[in-house]
Amino acid sequence: MGSGKSTIGRLLARKLHTYFLDSDKLIENFENRTIPQIFEEEGESKFRQLEMECFNWIKTSVKGTVISVGGGFPIYIPQIREAGEVFYLYTPFETIVQRLDSRELAHRPLFRDLMEARKLYQQREGIYRQLADHIIYNENLEETLQRILEIVEKGA
């Protein structure tokens, strides 16, 4: 949702000499259609089902990989920690809106109405904090990446 998790995830994977996976991209590739198309054609419940299938595959098949998950993933799949260490990249709502241009906002099904998106952000934020092993304040790309690397390297 514009928090920078895909950008940071790719950079982190490169620094760690490992792979990067984006759960939304996995779902889109598997379904051969975009997330907005899935929402439009079959609704949010179908998308959440696909997220669960994606999670089960990740949990059983993927090791040593940086994974970026969609914004609803931790909400609907609270057992996310079973797949590995969870980092929450805290990004203020206003920063997210600034990062996304109008075209990007239009392609995010749950982000088309900014008032509703803010409510959703506020609802999810507390859950993200509860499920995270690490909360990283994400304002500066390089600083965020460095903080994550320090944590990962300590745990290695």
Stockholm file with secondary structure:
# STOCKHOLM 1.0

chainA/1-156         MGSGKSTIGRLLARKLHTYFLDSDKLIENFENRTIPQIFEEEGESKFRQLEMECFNWIKTSVKGTVISVGGGFPIYIPQIREAGEVFYLYTPFETIVQRLDSRELAHRPLFRDLMEARKLYQQREGIYRQLADHIIYNENLEETLQRILEIVEKGA
#=GR chainA/1-156 SS CCSSHHHHHHHHHHHHTSEEEEHHHHHHHHHTSCHHHHHHHHCHHHHHHHHHHHHHHHHHHCCSEEEECCTTHHHHCGGGGGGSCCEEEECCHHHHHHHSCHHHHHTCGGGSSHHHHHHHHHHHHHHHHHHCSEEEECSSHHHHHHHHHHHHHHHC
#=GC SS_cons         CCSSHHHHHHHHHHHHTSEEEEHHHHHHHHHTSCHHHHHHHHCHHHHHHHHHHHHHHHHHHCCSEEEECCTTHHHHCGGGGGGSCCEEEECCHHHHHHHSCHHHHHTCGGGSSHHHHHHHHHHHHHHHHHHCSEEEECSSHHHHHHHHHHHHHHHC
//
